[in-house]
């Protein structure tokens, strides 16, 4: 369900630029989507060449000044649980939770 909603938004945005041949997307590690699912959904819906790259998440924890990748505890359909790998507290998310349309190739 999430895949098709996001796929429609990507299709709408890409199509504003002309007849699309291919796109490149960056999916954050904590965006709540699987890159292969979104890629498959977009290919089925459009026939476009779709390239997907995962962007690693970055968090910051104030307790020990840690900044880096979080420890992912659990992924469910609607949520991702993660913690600071140093102190086990919930860190502040800095990057890696978005889906970004990076490139559009048109005819």
Secondary structure, DSSP 8 states (H G I E B T S, - for coil): -HHHHHHHHHHHHHHTTSSEEEEEEEEETTSS--HHHHHHHHHHHH--EEEEEEE--EEEETTTTEEE--EEEEE-SS-EEEE-TTT-S--EEEE---EEEEEEEE-
